[in-house]
Amino acid sequence: MGWLWAIIVGFVLGLIAKAILPGKQHSPLWLTTVFGIIGAVVGNWLATKFGINETKGIDWGRHALQLVAAVVVVGVGDAAYKMIKGNRQTT
């Protein structure tokens, strides 16, 4: 069940990150989901380092860190995807 939640959270975070970033992103939906999952993991790690990973009620700090990390990962990942895809020769 943990993997299913990771995919769902990654999908949602990736879509929100794509909506926040200006301009058009070129990475496919499956890659955006992977970027979102990576952002969630990085955000959880940062929340643990800051000591805010588990609080009473809703973990707003952890969720904010997940979203910020997802925006960074989606932005960098999409730029890398565009650079790699742009270097391919089409026949």
N, C-alpha and C positions, 0 to 999 in steps of 0.2 A: 504493500500500500504506500510505502514511502516513496518509491519511484514514481508512482502515479501522481502523487502530490507534487513531487519535484517537477514533473512535466507540466502539470496544470499551472503551478506558480510561475515556472519559467516562461510558459506561453503568455500568461497575463502580463508579467513584468516586461517581457520583450515587446509586446504590443504597446504598452504604456510608454516604454522608452522610445519606441519608434515615433509615437505621437508627440512626445516632448521634443525630440530632436528636429531642428529646422531642416527643410529641404526634403528631397526624396531619398529614401534608403533603397539600396539595390539588392540586399541579401534576401534570399527566399525565406518563406515562413518557417520552415524547419530549422534553418540556421538561426533565425531570430529567436526561436524557442531555446535552442542550445545556448545562445548568448544570454538569454534571460535566466536560464538555470545557473550558468556560471556567475552571473550577477547576484543571484540569490545566495549562492554559496559564499561568495566574497563578502556580501553584506552580513551574513550570519557570522562569518569569521571576525569581521570588524566589530560587530555588536558584542561578541564574546570578549574581544580584546578591550573594549570600552566598559565592559561589565554591565551591559544593558540587554543581554540576550534573553533574559527571563525576568519579567516584571509582573506585578499584579495587574490583571486586566489586559488590555490590548497593548502589544509591544510596538508602540508607534515609532520609537527610536530605531528598533531593528528593521521595521518595514521601510522607514525612510532611508536607512543605510543600504538596504537591498535595492531600492529604487535608484538611488544615486549610483550604486555600483553597476546596475543593469544599464543605465543610460551611458555610462563610460564604456562598458564592454560592448554594447550595441554600436556606439559611435566608432570606436576603434576597430571592432570586428567588421563593420560594414565598409569602412575605409580600406581595410586590408582585402576584403572580398572584392571590392571594386577595382583595386589595384591589380590583384591576381587575375580577375576575369578580364580586365581591360588589356592585359598583356598577352592574352591568348589570341592566336591568329584564327580567324574564321575562314572556312573554305567554302 
